Amino acid sequence: DDLMKLPGNRECADCSCKQARWASINLGIFICMRCSGRHRNLGVHISQVRSTTLDSWTPKQVEFMKRVGNEKCNAIFEANLPANRKPTSSDSDSSVETFIREKYERTLYIKKGVKLPLT
């Protein structure tokens, strides 16, 4: 809960929805319920989704979330994001899914030279 109060973690990393109650524990981000479904569609080799309230987390997962967080992850995965490309919470499901696939699966906007997975 304290991690979600940190700057940048209060809203969804992908659509800026204010209800970020889910997380991708291998990307280090907090996301909303709608985006969590899109992350699950990517497969666990790209994004491992957990509830911030319903699931238990290991100390290692908590530490990783502290180290990364929405701001740091977005600085990497959105480094080359064109202006006005990021969807908002009012955009269509298909628009959000396309963006998430472009961002994490195809890594279209990633900072040059970054090695994946994040550690």
ABEGO torsion letter per residue (X at the ends): XAAAABBGAABBAAAGBABBABBBAAAGBBBBAAAAAAAAAAEAAABBBBBAAABBBBAAAAAAAAABEAAAAAAAAAAABBBGABBBAABBAAAAAAAAAAAAAAGAABBBGBBOBBX
